[in-house]
Amino acid sequence: MKRNLKPLEDLQNRIMRNPGPYQRGQKMPPNLIMNIRAKHGQTTTALEYTNFMYENKIRTFRALDRMLEFRLDGSLNQCKQIFEYIIPNHSVYTNEFDGVIVFDISKLGQHSNEYQTEYFSEMIESMVKVL
């Protein structure tokens, strides 16, 4: 099945019309949410986007990894483990992970009325940094 990459392509085209502010760190690429079903290129799409930003110097990747990917099982315990893992293990020069993080939250959706969904949302909001 073909991936619908139009939102990603549109974003890349917008960035490349004026890449200077991104390359100088004056502007950060926006957060991107894409609905890609399992086994339809989620990891490939994330790697392509990460490579686009690296090769065009859109982001300064100072972490040990450029991209982290997680598949949530829907449990609160795993949500907490993921967020406790990201910062201390992947931040080198700052207290934030400076890279691309991919979450497959399809199983989390089965727990939308439970605390782990709220916890996940709060943690994502606390991690998002927009210049």
Secondary structure, DSSP 8 states (H G I E B T S, - for coil): -----HHHHHHHHHHHHS-HHHHTTSS----------TTSSHHHHHHHHHHHHHHTT-S---SS-SEEEEE--S-HHHHHHHHHHHHHHH-SSSSS--SEEEEE-TTGGGGTTSHHHHHHHHHHHHH----
